[in-house]
Amino acid sequence: MTEDWQPRHAALVEALAASGELPDAWRPAFTAVPRHHFIPGEIWEQRATCVPVTTDAAWWDLVYRDVAVVTQVDDGQTDGPGIATSSNSMPTMVTRMLAALDVADGQRVLEIGTGSGWNAALLAARLGSENVTTIEVDPVLAEKAANVIKETEYGPDVVWGDGARGWEPGAPYDRIIATCSVRRIPHAWVRQTTPGGLILAPLAGDFWSGTLVRLDVGGDGIASGRFIGGARFMPMRSERPHPDVPVDSGTGRRGSTGALPFGSMADLGFALYAGAKLPGVVMADGAPSGRYQIWLHDRNGSAATVTHEEVWSYGPRQLWEEATAVHTAYVNDGSPDSGDFGLTVDPGGQRLWLRSPGTPLD
């Protein structure tokens, strides 16, 4: 594809800087590493489904918009359902995460999830290729990323493997950054991070779509830190959800919504709180046909569909009643926002806490 890409690239960098998302220390890297070099010819736009991009004009428009670009569907298999399995993250999220990584010259970084290779090349431009290792579970993506990064004259160490194990041969690292979501922070990442180092990763839960956690690593094999806002990423392949038990529509029961806490039910703070109190319950919200709704379901056949007018419950559980009871407890607990929550990871696992590590949220 040929295009006078320089104005598009310059406009993107300028927009990121003007928004405050792009720190001055990272601007030279973004200027030196144009996004389009890392986007393959076959891409999809993520809407309700993955929509193929079929013209050059649409390709360039999507690549230089502040949106995620789907770069692989169905793990690269043909004739699949068209589910996104790899993407190039939206530029504002890339800048936000790199800023939160708080790197300094000479520090060594491990990236979990190479994907298209753009993030790894940005890290190499900022820190030097010799200080960057990136690991990708998909061998085809790993090879493609290594080749395109090489074409841009950067040379981080691109390795193929399961990022949940980190990459021991290159350890220790000053920073570990994940570009896929995980449900639990692997303790291997803690072990492979230098004491005083930092881990930045999107953490996924059932009740919420994802949030960034930044952990400070101590010298005792323990890492702890707070959540720093929402972040939606594709799950690590080993943590993709299993199919849910189907909901029996014949068990439908109509009820009233009661005192409807619609406004704060979708807040990230409540999502973190409810995720701890209602393990295995999934929430989504939206406005199909212009009418706001909340959907709840568990993995075992219970569900609820809620509008301002009514609630329909299915299966053995009364999920809306459970969710509103947890919301009442959340309000009584001071309606904490997402920054009040944190996570501690040690050899025994991880625990979510509210306000301080000494107050775990069961």
Helices and strands as residue ranges (DSSP letters): H 6-18, G 24-26, H 27-32, G 35-38, E 44-46, E 50-52, H 56-63, E 69-73, G 74-76, E 84-88, H 91-101, E 109-112, H 118-127, G 129-131, E 132-136, H 139-151, E 157-160, G 163-165, G 168-170, E 173-178, H 187-191, E 193-203, E 211-217, E 223-230, G 237-239, G 249-251, E 253-255, H 262-265, H 268-277, E 282-286, G 288-290, E 293-297, E 303-306, E 311-314, H 319-332, G 338-340, E 341-346, E 349-354
